């Protein structure tokens, strides 16, 4: 009978594959959770009463679960040299933080946490409007890695200023 021995390094590599992504006492890395798109998509903002579809709005005064946060926290800068978010990360799409506001070129996407969001929508010649949304992902796939996809989509109306 022939016995085949596996070198310690090869054995360790095979163990890592069998254990998977879960973290354990042997020091293997954590399982990663990915977001395939942001949780909030502002698809359209309509100006009333004319029914004008706006191409850009400004978002401000953000809170999540009643706790204020900044546009910069919502949309961190993409690391230099990267053209896509790192594993587990999410970045804004068509939304740019400037000072304390988020400039949204519609449609735009942002965020990856579920919960009760509140923010104010404004656009030139329109009255500001504070909105509350409770976005959630439609798809959750467990495992390692796990992921979320298909966030909530919204259309809002802004009233023309007189």
C-alpha positions in Angstrom: 0.0 0.0 0.0 1.3 3.4 -1.0 0.9 6.3 1.6 0.9 9.9 0.3 1.9 12.6 2.7 0.8 16.1 2.3 3.3 18.8 3.2 2.2 21.0 6.1 1.8 24.1 3.9 -0.5 22.2 1.5 -2.4 20.8 4.4 -3.0 24.3 5.8 -4.1 25.6 2.4 -6.6 22.7 2.1 -7.9 23.4 5.6 -8.5 27.0 4.8 -10.5 26.0 1.7 -12.6 23.5 3.7 -13.2 25.9 6.6 -14.4 28.6 4.2 -14.6 32.3 5.1 -15.8 32.0 8.7 -13.5 33.3 11.4 -12.5 30.8 14.0 -9.9 30.4 16.7 -7.3 29.2 14.1 -7.0 32.8 12.8 -8.8 32.4 9.5 -10.3 35.7 8.1 -13.8 36.9 8.6 -16.6 36.3 6.2 -17.3 39.4 4.0 -20.7 40.9 3.4 -21.1 42.7 0.0 -23.7 45.3 -1.1 -24.3 45.0 -4.9 -26.0 48.4 -5.0 -26.8 51.2 -2.6 -30.0 50.8 -0.5 -31.6 54.1 -1.7 -32.2 55.0 -5.3 -33.8 58.4 -6.0 -35.2 57.6 -9.5 -37.1 60.8 -10.1 -38.0 64.1 -8.6 -41.0 65.8 -10.2 -41.7 69.5 -9.9 -45.3 70.3 -9.4 -47.7 71.6 -10.6 -46.0 71.6 -14.1 -44.8 68.0 -13.9 -41.2 68.9 -14.8 -38.8 66.1 -14.2 -35.8 67.6 -12.4 -32.2 66.5 -13.4 -30.5 67.5 -10.1 -31.5 68.0 -6.5 -29.6 68.8 -3.3 -30.0 66.6 -0.2 -29.2 67.8 3.3 -30.0 67.4 7.0 -29.5 63.6 7.0 -30.4 61.4 9.9 -30.7 57.6 10.3 -32.8 56.5 13.3 -32.9 60.0 14.5 -29.1 60.3 14.6 -27.7 63.1 12.3 -24.8 62.3 9.9 -23.0 64.1 7.2 -23.1 63.7 3.4 -19.4 62.7 3.6 -20.2 59.8 5.9 -22.8 58.7 3.4 -20.5 58.9 0.4 -16.9 58.4 1.4 -14.3 59.3 -1.3 -13.3 56.4 -3.6 -9.7 55.4 -2.7 -7.1 56.7 -5.2 -6.6 54.3 -8.1 -9.8 52.3 -7.5 -12.6 52.2 -10.1 -14.9 50.0 -7.9 -15.7 49.8 -4.2 -13.6 47.4 -2.1 -15.1 44.1 -1.0 -17.9 44.9 1.4 -17.9 48.6 0.6 -20.5 50.7 -1.1 -20.2 54.1 -2.7 -22.6 56.6 -4.0 -23.7 56.7 -7.7 -24.3 60.0 -9.3 -24.2 61.7 -5.9 -21.4 64.0 -4.8 -20.9 65.4 -1.2 -20.1 69.1 -1.1 -19.8 70.8 2.3 -22.8 69.6 4.2 -25.0 68.5 1.3 -25.2 65.8 -1.3 -25.6 66.9 -4.9 -27.7 64.3 -6.7 -27.7 64.0 -10.5 -30.9 61.9 -11.0 -31.1 59.0 -10.8 -28.7 58.7 -7.9 -28.0 56.1 -5.3 -26.5 56.1 -1.7 -26.4 54.3 1.6 -26.2 50.6 2.6 -27.8 50.6 6.1 -31.5 49.8 6.6 -33.5 51.9 9.0 -35.4 55.2 9.2 -33.8 57.8 7.1 -34.8 61.5 7.0 -33.4 64.1 4.7 -34.3 67.4 3.0 -34.7 67.7 -0.8 -34.2 71.1 -2.4 -33.8 72.4 -6.0 -33.6 75.9 -7.4 -37.1 77.4 -7.7 -38.7 74.7 -5.6 -39.7 74.7 -1.9 -37.5 72.4 0.4 -39.2 69.2 1.4 -38.2 66.9 4.3 -38.8 63.2 3.5 -38.7 60.1 5.6 -38.0 56.7 4.0 -37.5 53.2 5.4 -35.4 51.5 2.7 -34.6 47.8 2.7 -32.9 45.3 0.4 -35.2 43.0 -1.6 -32.5 40.3 -1.9 -30.3 38.8 0.8 -28.1 35.9 0.0 -26.5 34.2 3.0 -23.3 32.2 3.0 -19.7 33.3 2.6 -19.5 35.7 1.2 -23.0 37.0 1.8 -24.6 39.9 -0.1 -27.6 42.3 -0.5 -29.1 43.6 -3.7 -32.1 45.5 -5.0 -32.5 48.4 -2.7 -35.5 50.6 -2.4 -36.5 53.1 -5.2 -38.2 56.4 -4.7 -39.9 59.2 -6.7 -40.6 62.5 -4.9 -42.4 65.7 -5.8 -41.2 69.2 -5.0 -43.6 72.2 -5.1 -42.6 75.2 -7.2 -42.0 78.3 -5.1 -44.3 81.3 -5.7 
